[in-house]
Amino acid sequence: MKEDDGAQEHAEIISFGAASRWMKIPQADRDMLLNNVFCGHCGDVVTIVDYTIEPDKFGIVLQGKCKNCGHEVARLVEMES
């Protein structure tokens, strides 16, 4: 759990393999990815909160909610196998 501007961001682990791959990314890069998610409802780049970390054939997927409006958002993080 991370506190940012008074709002709490929670991550739920769906796959330990995906979580392990996520944790191998440097903290600064993880923060950049969490704060660089497009929300179709807001029409802007937002922060993802209450997200899950799931495996994907291209890497991992963060699925959660827009910090601003609560709409569902997702971010693909491409990684080499």
Number of C-alpha atoms within 10 A of each C-alpha: 9 11 9 8 6 7 10 12 18 15 17 15 14 12 14 12 14 19 18 12 16 21 11 9 12 9 11 8 10 15 12 11 16 17 16 15 20 17 22 12 13 13 8 10 13 19 20 29 24 18 22 20 24 20 19 14 10 12 16 22 20 26 20 23 22 25 19 13 11 15 14 17 21 18 18 17 15 12 13 6 7
